[in-house]
Amino acid sequence: MNRKKSIVVHDRMQQNYKYVCSAPMGKGFDPSFKPELTPQQMLALGVFGGRYMRDGIHEFPAAWFSHARLHPAGVPGH
């Protein structure tokens, strides 16, 4: 069975924004899209100074944040 995951976003930039994940994770991109790093690798490097995604971590796969370098201000549980 192919159930689509619904996401409701409540963060500093959006409230009650809803979307449905309609493609399999990591699939459905334009063939010319060839990123050099995965989201998990970028977060481990502290992309955007660790500030941009710190309040929306529940919207993304937990594995992305296993070694993320996030700025401590505003991080849930910190």
mmJSON file of the N, C-alpha and C atoms, coordinates in Angstrom:
{"data_MODEL":{"atom_site":{
"group_PDB":["ATOM","ATOM","ATOM","ATOM","ATOM","ATOM","ATOM","ATOM","ATOM","ATOM","ATOM","ATOM","ATOM","ATOM","ATOM","ATOM","ATOM","ATOM","ATOM","ATOM","ATOM","ATOM","ATOM","ATOM","ATOM","ATOM","ATOM","ATOM","ATOM","ATOM","ATOM","ATOM","ATOM","ATOM","ATOM","ATOM","ATOM","ATOM","ATOM","ATOM","ATOM","ATOM","ATOM","ATOM","ATOM","ATOM","ATOM","ATOM","ATOM","ATOM","ATOM","ATOM","ATOM","ATOM","ATOM","ATOM","ATOM","ATOM","ATOM","ATOM","ATOM","ATOM","ATOM","ATOM","ATOM","ATOM","ATOM","ATOM","ATOM","ATOM","ATOM","ATOM","ATOM","ATOM","ATOM","ATOM","ATOM","ATOM","ATOM","ATOM","ATOM","ATOM","ATOM","ATOM","ATOM","ATOM","ATOM","ATOM","ATOM","ATOM","ATOM","ATOM","ATOM","ATOM","ATOM","ATOM","ATOM","ATOM","ATOM","ATOM","ATOM","ATOM","ATOM","ATOM","ATOM","ATOM","ATOM","ATOM","ATOM","ATOM","ATOM","ATOM","ATOM","ATOM","ATOM","ATOM","ATOM","ATOM","ATOM","ATOM","ATOM","ATOM","ATOM","ATOM","ATOM","ATOM","ATOM","ATOM","ATOM","ATOM","ATOM","ATOM","ATOM","ATOM","ATOM","ATOM","ATOM","ATOM","ATOM","ATOM","ATOM","ATOM","ATOM","ATOM","ATOM","ATOM","ATOM","ATOM","ATOM","ATOM","ATOM","ATOM","ATOM","ATOM","ATOM","ATOM","ATOM","ATOM","ATOM","ATOM","ATOM","ATOM","ATOM","ATOM","ATOM","ATOM","ATOM","ATOM","ATOM","ATOM","ATOM","ATOM","ATOM","ATOM","ATOM","ATOM","ATOM","ATOM","ATOM","ATOM","ATOM","ATOM","ATOM","ATOM","ATOM","ATOM","ATOM","ATOM","ATOM","ATOM","ATOM","ATOM","ATOM","ATOM","ATOM","ATOM","ATOM","ATOM","ATOM","ATOM","ATOM","ATOM","ATOM","ATOM","ATOM","ATOM","ATOM","ATOM","ATOM","ATOM","ATOM","ATOM","ATOM","ATOM","ATOM","ATOM","ATOM","ATOM","ATOM","ATOM","ATOM","ATOM","ATOM","ATOM","ATOM","ATOM","ATOM","ATOM","ATOM","ATOM","ATOM","ATOM","ATOM","ATOM"],
"id":[1,2,3,4,5,6,7,8,9,10,11,12,13,14,15,16,17,18,19,20,21,22,23,24,25,26,27,28,29,30,31,32,33,34,35,36,37,38,39,40,41,42,43,44,45,46,47,48,49,50,51,52,53,54,55,56,57,58,59,60,61,62,63,64,65,66,67,68,69,70,71,72,73,74,75,76,77,78,79,80,81,82,83,84,85,86,87,88,89,90,91,92,93,94,95,96,97,98,99,100,101,102,103,104,105,106,107,108,109,110,111,112,113,114,115,116,117,118,119,120,121,122,123,124,125,126,127,128,129,130,131,132,133,134,135,136,137,138,139,140,141,142,143,144,145,146,147,148,149,150,151,152,153,154,155,156,157,158,159,160,161,162,163,164,165,166,167,168,169,170,171,172,173,174,175,176,177,178,179,180,181,182,183,184,185,186,187,188,189,190,191,192,193,194,195,196,197,198,199,200,201,202,203,204,205,206,207,208,209,210,211,212,213,214,215,216,217,218,219,220,221,222,223,224,225,226,227,228,229,230,231,232,233,234],
"type_symbol":["N","C","C","N","C","C","N","C","C","N","C","C","N","C","C","N","C","C","N","C","C","N","C","C","N","C","C","N","C","C","N","C","C","N","C","C","N","C","C","N","C","C","N","C","C","N","C","C","N","C","C","N","C","C","N","C","C","N","C","C","N","C","C","N","C","C","N","C","C","N","C","C","N","C","C","N","C","C","N","C","C","N","C","C","N","C","C","N","C","C","N","C","C","N","C","C","N","C","C","N","C","C","N","C","C","N","C","C","N","C","C","N","C","C","N","C","C","N","C","C","N","C","C","N","C","C","N","C","C","N","C","C","N","C","C","N","C","C","N","C","C","N","C","C","N","C","C","N","C","C","N","C","C","N","C","C","N","C","C","N","C","C","N","C","C","N","C","C","N","C","C","N","C","C","N","C","C","N","C","C","N","C","C","N","C","C","N","C","C","N","C","C","N","C","C","N","C","C","N","C","C","N","C","C","N","C","C","N","C","C","N","C","C","N","C","C","N","C","C","N","C","C","N","C","C","N","C","C","N","C","C","N","C","C"],
"label_atom_id":["N","CA","C","N","CA","C","N","CA","C","N","CA","C","N","CA","C","N","CA","C","N","CA","C","N","CA","C","N","CA","C","N","CA","C","N","CA","C","N","CA","C","N","CA","C","N","CA","C","N","CA","C","N","CA","C","N","CA","C","N","CA","C","N","CA","C","N","CA","C","N","CA","C","N","CA","C","N","CA","C","N","CA","C","N","CA","C","N","CA","C","N","CA","C","N","CA","C","N","CA","C","N","CA","C","N","CA","C","N","CA","C","N","CA","C","N","CA","C","N","CA","C","N","CA","C","N","CA","C","N","CA","C","N","CA","C","N","CA","C","N","CA","C","N","CA","C","N","CA","C","N","CA","C","N","CA","C","N","CA","C","N","CA","C","N","CA","C","N","CA","C","N","CA","C","N","CA","C","N","CA","C","N","CA","C","N","CA","C","N","CA","C","N","CA","C","N","CA","C","N","CA","C","N","CA","C","N","CA","C","N","CA","C","N","CA","C","N","CA","C","N","CA","C","N","CA","C","N","CA","C","N","CA","C","N","CA","C","N","CA","C","N","CA","C","N","CA","C","N","CA","C","N","CA","C","N","CA","C","N","CA","C","N","CA","C","N","CA","C","N","CA","C"],
"label_alt_id":[null,null,null,null,null,null,null,null,null,null,null,null,null,null,null,null,null,null,null,null,null,null,null,null,null,null,null,null,null,null,null,null,null,null,null,null,null,null,null,null,null,null,null,null,null,null,null,null,null,null,null,null,null,null,null,null,null,null,null,null,null,null,null,null,null,null,null,null,null,null,null,null,null,null,null,null,null,null,null,null,null,null,null,null,null,null,null,null,null,null,null,null,null,null,null,null,null,null,null,null,null,null,null,null,null,null,null,null,null,null,null,null,null,null,null,null,null,null,null,null,null,null,null,null,null,null,null,null,null,null,null,null,null,null,null,null,null,null,null,null,null,null,null,null,null,null,null,null,null,null,null,null,null,null,null,null,null,null,null,null,null,null,null,null,null,null,null,null,null,null,null,null,null,null,null,null,null,null,null,null,null,null,null,null,null,null,null,null,null,null,null,null,null,null,null,null,null,null,null,null,null,null,null,null,null,null,null,null,null,null,null,null,null,null,null,null,null,null,null,null,null,null,null,null,null,null,null,null,null,null,null,null,null,null],
"label_comp_id":["MET","MET","MET","ASN","ASN","ASN","ARG","ARG","ARG","LYS","LYS","LYS","LYS","LYS","LYS","SER","SER","SER","ILE","ILE","ILE","VAL","VAL","VAL","VAL","VAL","VAL","HIS","HIS","HIS","ASP","ASP","ASP","ARG","ARG","ARG","MET","MET","MET","GLN","GLN","GLN","GLN","GLN","GLN","ASN","ASN","ASN","TYR","TYR","TYR","LYS","LYS","LYS","TYR","TYR","TYR","VAL","VAL","VAL","CYS","CYS","CYS","SER","SER","SER","ALA","ALA","ALA","PRO","PRO","PRO","MET","MET","MET","GLY","GLY","GLY","LYS","LYS","LYS","GLY","GLY","GLY","PHE","PHE","PHE","ASP","ASP","ASP","PRO","PRO","PRO","SER","SER","SER","PHE","PHE","PHE","LYS","LYS","LYS","PRO","PRO","PRO","GLU","GLU","GLU","LEU","LEU","LEU","THR","THR","THR","PRO","PRO","PRO","GLN","GLN","GLN","GLN","GLN","GLN","MET","MET","MET","LEU","LEU","LEU","ALA","ALA","ALA","LEU","LEU","LEU","GLY","GLY","GLY","VAL","VAL","VAL","PHE","PHE","PHE","GLY","GLY","GLY","GLY","GLY","GLY","ARG","ARG","ARG","TYR","TYR","TYR","MET","MET","MET","ARG","ARG","ARG","ASP","ASP","ASP","GLY","GLY","GLY","ILE","ILE","ILE","HIS","HIS","HIS","GLU","GLU","GLU","PHE","PHE","PHE","PRO","PRO","PRO","ALA","ALA","ALA","ALA","ALA","ALA","TRP","TRP","TRP","PHE","PHE","PHE","SER","SER","SER","HIS","HIS","HIS","ALA","ALA","ALA","ARG","ARG","ARG","LEU","LEU","LEU","HIS","HIS","HIS","PRO","PRO","PRO","ALA","ALA","ALA","GLY","GLY","GLY","VAL","VAL","VAL","PRO","PRO","PRO","GLY","GLY","GLY","HIS","HIS","HIS"],
"label_asym_id":["A","A","A","A","A","A","A","A","A","A","A","A","A","A","A","A","A","A","A","A","A","A","A","A","A","A","A","A","A","A","A","A","A","A","A","A","A","A","A","A","A","A","A","A","A","A","A","A","A","A","A","A","A","A","A","A","A","A","A","A","A","A","A","A","A","A","A","A","A","A","A","A","A","A","A","A","A","A","A","A","A","A","A","A","A","A","A","A","A","A","A","A","A","A","A","A","A","A","A","A","A","A","A","A","A","A","A","A","A","A","A","A","A","A","A","A","A","A","A","A","A","A","A","A","A","A","A","A","A","A","A","A","A","A","A","A","A","A","A","A","A","A","A","A","A","A","A","A","A","A","A","A","A","A","A","A","A","A","A","A","A","A","A","A","A","A","A","A","A","A","A","A","A","A","A","A","A","A","A","A","A","A","A","A","A","A","A","A","A","A","A","A","A","A","A","A","A","A","A","A","A","A","A","A","A","A","A","A","A","A","A","A","A","A","A","A","A","A","A","A","A","A","A","A","A","A","A","A","A","A","A","A","A","A"],
"label_entity_id":["1","1","1","1","1","1","1","1","1","1","1","1","1","1","1","1","1","1","1","1","1","1","1","1","1","1","1","1","1","1","1","1","1","1","1","1","1","1","1","1","1","1","1","1","1","1","1","1","1","1","1","1","1","1","1","1","1","1","1","1","1","1","1","1","1","1","1","1","1","1","1","1","1","1","1","1","1","1","1","1","1","1","1","1","1","1","1","1","1","1","1","1","1","1","1","1","1","1","1","1","1","1","1","1","1","1","1","1","1","1","1","1","1","1","1","1","1","1","1","1","1","1","1","1","1","1","1","1","1","1","1","1","1","1","1","1","1","1","1","1","1","1","1","1","1","1","1","1","1","1","1","1","1","1","1","1","1","1","1","1","1","1","1","1","1","1","1","1","1","1","1","1","1","1","1","1","1","1","1","1","1","1","1","1","1","1","1","1","1","1","1","1","1","1","1","1","1","1","1","1","1","1","1","1","1","1","1","1","1","1","1","1","1","1","1","1","1","1","1","1","1","1","1","1","1","1","1","1","1","1","1","1","1","1"],
"label_seq_id":[1,1,1,2,2,2,3,3,3,4,4,4,5,5,5,6,6,6,7,7,7,8,8,8,9,9,9,10,10,10,11,11,11,12,12,12,13,13,13,14,14,14,15,15,15,16,16,16,17,17,17,18,18,18,19,19,19,20,20,20,21,21,21,22,22,22,23,23,23,24,24,24,25,25,25,26,26,26,27,27,27,28,28,28,29,29,29,30,30,30,31,31,31,32,32,32,33,33,33,34,34,34,35,35,35,36,36,36,37,37,37,38,38,38,39,39,39,40,40,40,41,41,41,42,42,42,43,43,43,44,44,44,45,45,45,46,46,46,47,47,47,48,48,48,49,49,49,50,50,50,51,51,51,52,52,52,53,53,53,54,54,54,55,55,55,56,56,56,57,57,57,58,58,58,59,59,59,60,60,60,61,61,61,62,62,62,63,63,63,64,64,64,65,65,65,66,66,66,67,67,67,68,68,68,69,69,69,70,70,70,71,71,71,72,72,72,73,73,73,74,74,74,75,75,75,76,76,76,77,77,77,78,78,78],
"pdbx_PDB_ins_code":[null,null,null,null,null,null,null,null,null,null,null,null,null,null,null,null,null,null,null,null,null,null,null,null,null,null,null,null,null,null,null,null,null,null,null,null,null,null,null,null,null,null,null,null,null,null,null,null,null,null,null,null,null,null,null,null,null,null,null,null,null,null,null,null,null,null,null,null,null,null,null,null,null,null,null,null,null,null,null,null,null,null,null,null,null,null,null,null,null,null,null,null,null,null,null,null,null,null,null,null,null,null,null,null,null,null,null,null,null,null,null,null,null,null,null,null,null,null,null,null,null,null,null,null,null,null,null,null,null,null,null,null,null,null,null,null,null,null,null,null,null,null,null,null,null,null,null,null,null,null,null,null,null,null,null,null,null,null,null,null,null,null,null,null,null,null,null,null,null,null,null,null,null,null,null,null,null,null,null,null,null,null,null,null,null,null,null,null,null,null,null,null,null,null,null,null,null,null,null,null,null,null,null,null,null,null,null,null,null,null,null,null,null,null,null,null,null,null,null,null,null,null,null,null,null,null,null,null,null,null,null,null,null,null],
"Cartn_x":[0.844,0.0,0.885,0.548,1.339,0.612,0.813,0.183,1.058,0.453,1.183,1.179,2.328,2.486,2.085,1.223,0.815,1.655,2.06,2.875,2.139,2.085,1.548,2.7,2.961,4.099,3.651,4.305,4.126,5.52,6.044,7.359,7.349,8.513,8.579,8.194,8.284,7.989,6.574,5.968,4.667,3.831,2.534,1.612,0.504,0.218,-0.845,-0.646,0.588,0.88,0.872,0.123,-0.01,0.442,1.118,1.471,1.528,1.487,1.515,2.776,3.512,4.687,4.155,4.307,3.687,4.657,5.95,6.957,7.751,8.27,9.12,10.331,10.784,11.918,13.125,13.658,14.836,14.558,13.304,12.931,12.103,11.969,11.106,11.746,13.069,13.75,14.016,14.202,14.618,15.956,16.161,17.414,18.671,18.537,19.71,20.074,19.227,19.498,20.479,21.692,22.769,23.481,22.878,23.499,24.797,25.728,27.004,26.924,25.984,25.819,24.361,24.148,22.792,22.36,21.055,20.621,21.316,21.477,22.144,23.592,24.292,25.675,25.736,24.812,24.803,24.54,23.596,23.293,24.466,25.183,26.36,27.473,27.477,28.47,28.03,26.799,26.299,25.823,25.201,24.715,23.88,24.003,23.309,23.617,24.783,25.15,24.324,23.624,22.813,21.545,21.157,19.99,18.728,18.858,17.69,16.679,17.11,16.176,15.959,16.419,16.371,14.975,13.997,12.658,11.687,12.153,11.262,11.761,12.513,13.149,12.163,10.961,9.988,9.359,9.62,9.075,9.898,11.12,12.069,12.482,13.081,13.51,14.492,14.277,15.123,16.588,16.847,18.231,19.01,18.349,19.042,19.719,19.184,19.638,20.514,20.878,21.661,23.016,23.616,24.903,24.85,23.647,23.478,24.148,24.747,25.347,24.364,23.452,22.438,22.822,22.475,22.697,21.797,22.3,21.508,20.26,20.222,19.062,17.849,16.821,15.582,15.471,16.479,16.427,15.621,14.55,13.786,14.666,14.539,15.315,16.699,17.041,18.348,18.194],
"Cartn_y":[-1.182,0.0,1.239,2.236,3.444,4.614,4.773,5.887,7.118,8.238,9.492,10.169,10.7,11.331,12.803,13.227,14.626,15.322,16.541,17.334,18.633,19.02,20.314,21.073,22.267,23.051,24.149,24.214,25.288,25.726,26.746,27.248,28.768,29.384,30.842,31.459,30.704,31.254,30.934,29.852,29.412,28.838,29.064,28.478,27.774,26.54,25.739,25.506,25.538,25.217,23.702,23.183,21.732,21.31,20.169,19.587,18.077,17.407,15.955,15.54,14.614,14.058,13.125,13.523,12.775,11.89,12.085,11.264,10.487,9.337,8.597,9.439,9.285,10.067,9.905,11.046,11.029,10.735,10.659,10.326,11.465,11.45,12.39,13.735,13.854,15.111,15.223,16.433,16.67,15.971,15.306,14.574,15.443,16.745,17.615,18.023,17.694,18.018,16.993,17.428,16.548,17.194,17.175,17.824,17.13,17.919,17.372,16.818,17.324,16.889,16.523,15.595,15.261,16.276,16.364,17.248,16.9,15.614,15.196,15.697,15.617,16.092,17.612,18.328,19.789,20.198,19.532,19.857,19.529,18.461,18.105,19.137,19.833,20.883,22.228,22.309,23.549,24.56,24.081,24.964,26.104,27.272,28.487,28.82,28.429,28.714,27.944,26.91,26.092,26.772,27.854,28.612,28.344,28.166,28.151,27.053,25.844,24.723,24.334,25.12,24.687,24.618,25.306,25.235,24.362,23.693,22.846,21.426,20.958,19.657,18.496,18.675,17.583,17.387,18.32,18.247,17.32,17.014,16.278,14.968,14.04,12.764,12.972,12.263,12.392,12.095,11.188,10.83,12.035,13.002,14.19,14.945,14.824,15.631,14.868,13.631,12.815,13.433,14.142,14.807,16.279,16.838,18.224,19.191,20.208,21.286,22.453,22.488,23.517,24.535,25.784,26.819,26.504,26.606,26.16,27.004,28.246,29.099,28.609,28.208,27.817,26.362,25.551,24.146,23.412,22.718,21.958,20.986,20.979,20.054,20.55,21.775,22.35,23.562],
"Cartn_z":[0.0,0.0,0.0,-0.803,-0.944,-0.287,1.033,1.746,1.641,1.308,1.216,2.573,2.945,4.25,4.167,5.077,5.166,6.221,5.928,6.838,7.134,8.413,8.826,9.466,8.958,9.407,10.359,11.506,12.481,12.886,12.24,12.623,12.54,12.643,12.652,11.321,10.249,8.933,8.459,8.978,8.479,9.612,9.552,10.507,9.733,10.119,9.505,8.011,7.553,6.157,6.03,5.068,4.909,3.521,3.47,2.173,2.284,1.143,1.077,0.333,0.902,0.223,-0.862,-2.112,-3.199,-3.975,-3.788,-4.474,-3.433,-3.788,-2.851,-2.459,-1.221,-0.733,-1.654,-2.089,-2.948,-4.407,-4.793,-6.178,-6.784,-8.103,-8.787,-9.094,-8.976,-9.28,-10.773,-11.224,-12.597,-12.81,-13.938,-14.178,-14.102,-14.326,-14.266,-12.838,-11.873,-10.469,-9.916,-9.671,-9.201,-8.007,-6.825,-5.672,-5.265,-4.736,-4.281,-2.87,-2.067,-0.679,-0.418,0.495,0.932,1.992,2.279,3.365,4.688,4.986,6.229,6.261,5.152,5.1,5.272,4.648,4.788,6.231,6.89,8.282,9.202,8.915,9.718,9.561,8.434,8.201,8.787,9.271,9.865,8.842,7.765,6.71,7.301,6.747,7.199,8.657,9.132,10.51,11.516,11.056,11.955,12.427,11.796,12.249,11.434,10.144,9.271,9.61,9.859,10.035,11.49,12.412,13.807,14.411,13.853,14.454,13.668,12.616,11.834,11.692,12.689,12.533,12.475,13.004,12.997,11.619,10.722,9.37,8.471,8.895,8.062,8.733,7.984,8.573,9.737,10.834,12.02,11.71,10.776,10.435,9.924,9.308,8.821,9.959,11.159,12.288,13.271,12.935,13.871,14.195,13.256,13.493,13.099,13.078,12.642,13.605,13.028,13.821,13.771,14.759,14.831,15.889,15.642,16.627,17.819,19.06,20.216,20.507,20.127,20.427,19.655,20.367,19.732,19.347,19.641,19.291,20.353,19.961,20.949,21.709,23.027,23.861,24.22,23.821,24.162,25.034],
"occupancy":[1.0,1.0,1.0,1.0,1.0,1.0,1.0,1.0,1.0,1.0,1.0,1.0,1.0,1.0,1.0,1.0,1.0,1.0,1.0,1.0,1.0,1.0,1.0,1.0,1.0,1.0,1.0,1.0,1.0,1.0,1.0,1.0,1.0,1.0,1.0,1.0,1.0,1.0,1.0,1.0,1.0,1.0,1.0,1.0,1.0,1.0,1.0,1.0,1.0,1.0,1.0,1.0,1.0,1.0,1.0,1.0,1.0,1.0,1.0,1.0,1.0,1.0,1.0,1.0,1.0,1.0,1.0,1.0,1.0,1.0,1.0,1.0,1.0,1.0,1.0,1.0,1.0,1.0,1.0,1.0,1.0,1.0,1.0,1.0,1.0,1.0,1.0,1.0,1.0,1.0,1.0,1.0,1.0,1.0,1.0,1.0,1.0,1.0,1.0,1.0,1.0,1.0,1.0,1.0,1.0,1.0,1.0,1.0,1.0,1.0,1.0,1.0,1.0,1.0,1.0,1.0,1.0,1.0,1.0,1.0,1.0,1.0,1.0,1.0,1.0,1.0,1.0,1.0,1.0,1.0,1.0,1.0,1.0,1.0,1.0,1.0,1.0,1.0,1.0,1.0,1.0,1.0,1.0,1.0,1.0,1.0,1.0,1.0,1.0,1.0,1.0,1.0,1.0,1.0,1.0,1.0,1.0,1.0,1.0,1.0,1.0,1.0,1.0,1.0,1.0,1.0,1.0,1.0,1.0,1.0,1.0,1.0,1.0,1.0,1.0,1.0,1.0,1.0,1.0,1.0,1.0,1.0,1.0,1.0,1.0,1.0,1.0,1.0,1.0,1.0,1.0,1.0,1.0,1.0,1.0,1.0,1.0,1.0,1.0,1.0,1.0,1.0,1.0,1.0,1.0,1.0,1.0,1.0,1.0,1.0,1.0,1.0,1.0,1.0,1.0,1.0,1.0,1.0,1.0,1.0,1.0,1.0,1.0,1.0,1.0,1.0,1.0,1.0,1.0,1.0,1.0,1.0,1.0,1.0],
"B_iso_or_equiv":[0.0,0.0,0.0,0.0,0.0,0.0,0.0,0.0,0.0,0.0,0.0,0.0,0.0,0.0,0.0,0.0,0.0,0.0,0.0,0.0,0.0,0.0,0.0,0.0,0.0,0.0,0.0,0.0,0.0,0.0,0.0,0.0,0.0,0.0,0.0,0.0,0.0,0.0,0.0,0.0,0.0,0.0,0.0,0.0,0.0,0.0,0.0,0.0,0.0,0.0,0.0,0.0,0.0,0.0,0.0,0.0,0.0,0.0,0.0,0.0,0.0,0.0,0.0,0.0,0.0,0.0,0.0,0.0,0.0,0.0,0.0,0.0,0.0,0.0,0.0,0.0,0.0,0.0,0.0,0.0,0.0,0.0,0.0,0.0,0.0,0.0,0.0,0.0,0.0,0.0,0.0,0.0,0.0,0.0,0.0,0.0,0.0,0.0,0.0,0.0,0.0,0.0,0.0,0.0,0.0,0.0,0.0,0.0,0.0,0.0,0.0,0.0,0.0,0.0,0.0,0.0,0.0,0.0,0.0,0.0,0.0,0.0,0.0,0.0,0.0,0.0,0.0,0.0,0.0,0.0,0.0,0.0,0.0,0.0,0.0,0.0,0.0,0.0,0.0,0.0,0.0,0.0,0.0,0.0,0.0,0.0,0.0,0.0,0.0,0.0,0.0,0.0,0.0,0.0,0.0,0.0,0.0,0.0,0.0,0.0,0.0,0.0,0.0,0.0,0.0,0.0,0.0,0.0,0.0,0.0,0.0,0.0,0.0,0.0,0.0,0.0,0.0,0.0,0.0,0.0,0.0,0.0,0.0,0.0,0.0,0.0,0.0,0.0,0.0,0.0,0.0,0.0,0.0,0.0,0.0,0.0,0.0,0.0,0.0,0.0,0.0,0.0,0.0,0.0,0.0,0.0,0.0,0.0,0.0,0.0,0.0,0.0,0.0,0.0,0.0,0.0,0.0,0.0,0.0,0.0,0.0,0.0,0.0,0.0,0.0,0.0,0.0,0.0,0.0,0.0,0.0,0.0,0.0,0.0],
"pdbx_formal_charge":[null,null,null,null,null,null,null,null,null,null,null,null,null,null,null,null,null,null,null,null,null,null,null,null,null,null,null,null,null,null,null,null,null,null,null,null,null,null,null,null,null,null,null,null,null,null,null,null,null,null,null,null,null,null,null,null,null,null,null,null,null,null,null,null,null,null,null,null,null,null,null,null,null,null,null,null,null,null,null,null,null,null,null,null,null,null,null,null,null,null,null,null,null,null,null,null,null,null,null,null,null,null,null,null,null,null,null,null,null,null,null,null,null,null,null,null,null,null,null,null,null,null,null,null,null,null,null,null,null,null,null,null,null,null,null,null,null,null,null,null,null,null,null,null,null,null,null,null,null,null,null,null,null,null,null,null,null,null,null,null,null,null,null,null,null,null,null,null,null,null,null,null,null,null,null,null,null,null,null,null,null,null,null,null,null,null,null,null,null,null,null,null,null,null,null,null,null,null,null,null,null,null,null,null,null,null,null,null,null,null,null,null,null,null,null,null,null,null,null,null,null,null,null,null,null,null,null,null,null,null,null,null,null,null],
"auth_seq_id":[1,1,1,2,2,2,3,3,3,4,4,4,5,5,5,6,6,6,7,7,7,8,8,8,9,9,9,10,10,10,11,11,11,12,12,12,13,13,13,14,14,14,15,15,15,16,16,16,17,17,17,18,18,18,19,19,19,20,20,20,21,21,21,22,22,22,23,23,23,24,24,24,25,25,25,26,26,26,27,27,27,28,28,28,29,29,29,30,30,30,31,31,31,32,32,32,33,33,33,34,34,34,35,35,35,36,36,36,37,37,37,38,38,38,39,39,39,40,40,40,41,41,41,42,42,42,43,43,43,44,44,44,45,45,45,46,46,46,47,47,47,48,48,48,49,49,49,50,50,50,51,51,51,52,52,52,53,53,53,54,54,54,55,55,55,56,56,56,57,57,57,58,58,58,59,59,59,60,60,60,61,61,61,62,62,62,63,63,63,64,64,64,65,65,65,66,66,66,67,67,67,68,68,68,69,69,69,70,70,70,71,71,71,72,72,72,73,73,73,74,74,74,75,75,75,76,76,76,77,77,77,78,78,78],
"auth_comp_id":["MET","MET","MET","ASN","ASN","ASN","ARG","ARG","ARG","LYS","LYS","LYS","LYS","LYS","LYS","SER","SER","SER","ILE","ILE","ILE","VAL","VAL","VAL","VAL","VAL","VAL","HIS","HIS","HIS","ASP","ASP","ASP","ARG","ARG","ARG","MET","MET","MET","GLN","GLN","GLN","GLN","GLN","GLN","ASN","ASN","ASN","TYR","TYR","TYR","LYS","LYS","LYS","TYR","TYR","TYR","VAL","VAL","VAL","CYS","CYS","CYS","SER","SER","SER","ALA","ALA","ALA","PRO","PRO","PRO","MET","MET","MET","GLY","GLY","GLY","LYS","LYS","LYS","GLY","GLY","GLY","PHE","PHE","PHE","ASP","ASP","ASP","PRO","PRO","PRO","SER","SER","SER","PHE","PHE","PHE","LYS","LYS","LYS","PRO","PRO","PRO","GLU","GLU","GLU","LEU","LEU","LEU","THR","THR","THR","PRO","PRO","PRO","GLN","GLN","GLN","GLN","GLN","GLN","MET","MET","MET","LEU","LEU","LEU","ALA","ALA","ALA","LEU","LEU","LEU","GLY","GLY","GLY","VAL","VAL","VAL","PHE","PHE","PHE","GLY","GLY","GLY","GLY","GLY","GLY","ARG","ARG","ARG","TYR","TYR","TYR","MET","MET","MET","ARG","ARG","ARG","ASP","ASP","ASP","GLY","GLY","GLY","ILE","ILE","ILE","HIS","HIS","HIS","GLU","GLU","GLU","PHE","PHE","PHE","PRO","PRO","PRO","ALA","ALA","ALA","ALA","ALA","ALA","TRP","TRP","TRP","PHE","PHE","PHE","SER","SER","SER","HIS","HIS","HIS","ALA","ALA","ALA","ARG","ARG","ARG","LEU","LEU","LEU","HIS","HIS","HIS","PRO","PRO","PRO","ALA","ALA","ALA","GLY","GLY","GLY","VAL","VAL","VAL","PRO","PRO","PRO","GLY","GLY","GLY","HIS","HIS","HIS"],
"auth_asym_id":["A","A","A","A","A","A","A","A","A","A","A","A","A","A","A","A","A","A","A","A","A","A","A","A","A","A","A","A","A","A","A","A","A","A","A","A","A","A","A","A","A","A","A","A","A","A","A","A","A","A","A","A","A","A","A","A","A","A","A","A","A","A","A","A","A","A","A","A","A","A","A","A","A","A","A","A","A","A","A","A","A","A","A","A","A","A","A","A","A","A","A","A","A","A","A","A","A","A","A","A","A","A","A","A","A","A","A","A","A","A","A","A","A","A","A","A","A","A","A","A","A","A","A","A","A","A","A","A","A","A","A","A","A","A","A","A","A","A","A","A","A","A","A","A","A","A","A","A","A","A","A","A","A","A","A","A","A","A","A","A","A","A","A","A","A","A","A","A","A","A","A","A","A","A","A","A","A","A","A","A","A","A","A","A","A","A","A","A","A","A","A","A","A","A","A","A","A","A","A","A","A","A","A","A","A","A","A","A","A","A","A","A","A","A","A","A","A","A","A","A","A","A","A","A","A","A","A","A","A","A","A","A","A","A"],
"auth_atom_id":["N","CA","C","N","CA","C","N","CA","C","N","CA","C","N","CA","C","N","CA","C","N","CA","C","N","CA","C","N","CA","C","N","CA","C","N","CA","C","N","CA","C","N","CA","C","N","CA","C","N","CA","C","N","CA","C","N","CA","C","N","CA","C","N","CA","C","N","CA","C","N","CA","C","N","CA","C","N","CA","C","N","CA","C","N","CA","C","N","CA","C","N","CA","C","N","CA","C","N","CA","C","N","CA","C","N","CA","C","N","CA","C","N","CA","C","N","CA","C","N","CA","C","N","CA","C","N","CA","C","N","CA","C","N","CA","C","N","CA","C","N","CA","C","N","CA","C","N","CA","C","N","CA","C","N","CA","C","N","CA","C","N","CA","C","N","CA","C","N","CA","C","N","CA","C","N","CA","C","N","CA","C","N","CA","C","N","CA","C","N","CA","C","N","CA","C","N","CA","C","N","CA","C","N","CA","C","N","CA","C","N","CA","C","N","CA","C","N","CA","C","N","CA","C","N","CA","C","N","CA","C","N","CA","C","N","CA","C","N","CA","C","N","CA","C","N","CA","C","N","CA","C","N","CA","C","N","CA","C","N","CA","C","N","CA","C","N","CA","C","N","CA","C"],
"pdbx_PDB_model_num":[1,1,1,1,1,1,1,1,1,1,1,1,1,1,1,1,1,1,1,1,1,1,1,1,1,1,1,1,1,1,1,1,1,1,1,1,1,1,1,1,1,1,1,1,1,1,1,1,1,1,1,1,1,1,1,1,1,1,1,1,1,1,1,1,1,1,1,1,1,1,1,1,1,1,1,1,1,1,1,1,1,1,1,1,1,1,1,1,1,1,1,1,1,1,1,1,1,1,1,1,1,1,1,1,1,1,1,1,1,1,1,1,1,1,1,1,1,1,1,1,1,1,1,1,1,1,1,1,1,1,1,1,1,1,1,1,1,1,1,1,1,1,1,1,1,1,1,1,1,1,1,1,1,1,1,1,1,1,1,1,1,1,1,1,1,1,1,1,1,1,1,1,1,1,1,1,1,1,1,1,1,1,1,1,1,1,1,1,1,1,1,1,1,1,1,1,1,1,1,1,1,1,1,1,1,1,1,1,1,1,1,1,1,1,1,1,1,1,1,1,1,1,1,1,1,1,1,1,1,1,1,1,1,1]
}}}
